[in-house]
Amino acid sequence: MKLGRFLGIEVRFNLLFIALLGLYFAAGVLERGLIIFAVVLLHELAHTLAARLLGIRVIDIEILPFGGVARVGGEMSIDPPKEIMASLAGPLANLVLVGLTMGLKNYGLWSQELGPFFLQINLMLAAFNLLPALPLDGGRILRSVLAVQMGVSRATLVAARLGQVVAVLVAGLGIIGVLNMMCGLDIVIIAMFVFYSATQELRLAPYLFVRHLAQKKEELTKAGVLPAEQLVAREDVTLREIVQLFVPQKFHLVMLLDKQMQYLGLISEAQVVDALFTHGMHYPLGELIKKKS
């Protein structure tokens, strides 16, 4: 369900969120449901505003039953510094809201009934989103940090696997809490949503990998200058094996050796990427040297 537009970006309700508000209304605590909606919306708008300021395309915002998601262009995932800054914007917005609320309390602008709940929701949303697991903000930050060391694709796999592990742990704790009447089913449902989203991130990893390669040559064109990263490989190593070691924000040079470990030549990242899209992933690096000679 479409709510409206913010800075030209569509904001949508998931229909399940409407059902959740209905449950809050039936329970006589509709104002709490509206507070959750407002906090989640402000969290996602902070992500959106940060992304726009960083020049990242934002597609839309969807408010889900127990959180929200700002859909952004895939270019953010292959630019670690931008992904870190955009991911931190949401939790930071929640902490700013906490600070403002405490300030208003000092001036007597405070609700004894809803004030503590507002603080609790902001702190919980910030803390939960900073867990190092995709699709949470902390998982995106972790992926960006790891991508510089192991490449975007492998970093996505690690962060998404952690997302699944965190989801299972949270679900287990939630079930224990429900059985001991310490919490409601909402914790378990949130964990299920995180597990589902982490699984989707795993499925999208190969597409992210291809997108990263397609834009590698553009990185140097846009930056003008990039630090070089040198790799050493045997001539029988395939293109797939070598490109998995390519990391963002660096330009790679591959020193090629024969089976006797004798120097054959130097291959640039641009040559490797072009060959990958022309000949496929299983093409041996040695053939590139033969073509040059």
N, C-alpha and C positions, 0 to 999 in steps of 0.2 A: 504494500500500500504506500503510495507516494505521499510524503508529508509536505514537501516544498523544495526550494532551492536555496543554497547558501553559496555565495560567490560563484554562481553558475553551476554548482554541483548538486545533483539530486540527492535528497535525503529520504530514505524509505523506511517504513516499518515492516518487519517480518510479521506475518499474520499471527504467528504464535505469541508474539509480544502483546498483541491486542488481547489474546486469550488470557495471558498472564495478568494484564491490567484488570480484566473481568474478574479474575480470582481475587485480586486485591480488593476490588470493589465489593465483592460478595462477603469478604472477610471483614469489611469495615475499615480497611487501612489503605484506601486508595491513595492518600497523600504520600505514603511511603513508596508505592509503586511509581508515582510521578517523580519523586525525588531520585529514584534509581534511574528512571528514564533521562532526567535532566543531567545527572552526573555522567552517565554513559555517553550521552550526546555531546557534552562539553569535552569529554576525553577524546572522542573521535574527531570533533571539530579542531582540536589542538593538533592532532596528527595531520589533518587536512591542510590547515593553515601553514604548518611547518613544511609540508611537502610542496605546497604552492610557492612558498618563499625560496625553496631550494631548486625550483624549476622542474619539479616532478609532476607528471600528469596524474590528476585524481579523477577517477571514473565516477564513483558514487559512494554514499555512506548508507549502511544498512544497520538498523537497530534490531538486535536479536533479543530473545527472551532473557538471557543472562549476560549480555555484553553487546558489543557492536564491532563492526569491521569497516574500515575505510579502504576501498579498493583503489589501488594506485597502479601506475604503469610498471611494467616489468623492469624498466630501466633502473629503478631504485635498488633492486636486488643485486645488481652488478656494480653498484657504486657504494662500497662499504661506508665511507664517511657520511654520505647523505642518508643512508639507511639508519645509521646509529642516531643521527640528530633527529630524524623524523620519528623514530621509534621512542626516543626519550621524551618527546613532546607531550604524549598522553599522560604518563605518570607524573611528569612535572606539573601539568595543569591541575591534576588532582591535589598535589601537595600545595600549590598556590591557593586552591580553594580552601584547603584546611587552614592555611595561614590567614586568609581573609576572614574566614568564619571565626577563628579565635580572636581576631582583632575586633570584629563586630560584637562579639560577646563582651569584650572589655568595655565597650561603649553602651552596654545594656540592650543591644539588639540581638536577642537570643530566645529561642523556644526550648523550654525544658523538655518538651516531648519529642520534637523533631530535630533539634540541634545535634544531640549526641548521635542520632541515627545518620544524619548527613555527614558528620565527621567519620563515622565508622565505615560508611560506604566508600568514601573517597580513599581512606587509608587501605581498605581491603582491595579496592580496584587497582590502586597503584602497586601494592605489594604483590598481588597475584600476577599482574601483567609483567612484573620484572623477573618472574621465574625464568631461568635460562632454557626455555623450551618453545619451539615453534608450535602453534602460530602466535604465541604471546609476544609482547614487545621485547621481553628479555631474550627470547629465542632469536628474534631478528638481530638483536645486538650481538648475541653469541655468534650467529652465522657470519656477520660482518667481520668480527674479530678473527674467526677461523678462516674466512675466505682469503685473507691476506697470506695465510700460511699454506693452505691446502687447496685453494680454488673454490669457486662458488658452489659447484655441484656437490662435491664431497662435504663441504661445510653445511649445505642444506640437509643432506642425509643424516649427518650427526645431530644437528639441532632438531630435526623432525623426529628422529628416534627417541631423543630425550623427551620430546613432547608426548610421545606415546607412553613412555615410562612414567612421567609425571602424572599423566591422566589416570593411569592404572592405580598409582599410589593414592592419588586424591580420591578416586572412586572407592578404593578399599577403606580409607579413613572415613569417607562419607557414609558408607554402609554400616561401619562400626558405630558411628555417631547416631545414625537413624535407629539402630537396634537398641542403643542405650538412651534414646530420646534426648540426645544432646544437640541435634541439628535436624534440618528437614531434608527432603529429597533433592532440594535445589543443588546441593553440593555434588551429588552423584550425577545429576543432569549436566551440570557445568563440565564435569570430568568427561562425560560421554561426548560433549560437543568438542572439547579440546582434542580428544583422541581422534574423532572424525576429521577435524581440521588438520591435525598433524599427518594423518594418512593421506589427505589430499595434497599436502605439501610434498610428501614422498613421491606421489604420482607425477607431480609437476616438475620434479627435479631434472629429468632428462630434457624437458623443453627449456628450462632455465639455462641448462648447460649449452644448448644450441644457440640460444639467444645471446649468451655471454660471448661465445665464439664469433657470432655474426657481428658483434659490436666491438670486438677487440681492436680491429684496425682503426675504428673511429676514435678510440681512446687517444691514440697518438696524434691523430689529426686535430682533435679538439684541444689537447693539452699542449701540443707543440714540442714539449720535452717530457720524457718519462724516465724514471730510473730503470736501468737494465738489470735483468736477471739471467744469469748464464746457467745452462743445463748441459750435461754430458750424456750422450746416449750411443748405443751400438746401432749399426746400420740396419739390423733386423727388427728393431723396435718399431711398433706400429704407430700411426698418427694418433690413434685413440689413447695409447699409453702416455704419450708425451703431452697432449693437450690437457689431460686431466691434472697436470702439474702447473698449468698456466694460472696465474693469480691476477686479480684486478689491479689497475693502476701501475702496472709494470710491463715493460716490453722485453720479450724473451729471445735469447739467442741460444741455439742448440749446436754444441760442438759434437760432430759426428765421428765415431771411431769404428774401425772394422773389427772383425772377430779376433784379430791379434792385438787389439787395442792401439792400432796405429791411426794417426789423425787423417781424416778424409776431407774435412771441410766444415764450413760454418753455414748454418741455415737460420734464417730469420723467422720470427713468429708469423709474419705476414705470409711467407711462403708455406708454412705449415698449415695455416688456416685455409688458404686458397686450395691447397692440395686436398685437404679434408673434404671440402664441399665438392671438389671435382672428382676425386677417386674413391672416397669413402674412408671409413675409420680404420680399416684393416690394411691400408696401403703402407708399405715399409718406408721408413725415413731414407734408407739408402738409395731408393729410386730417385729421390729429389736431387741427390748429388750427381747421379748418372745423367739426369736430364740437363744439369748445368754444364757438365763436361761434354 
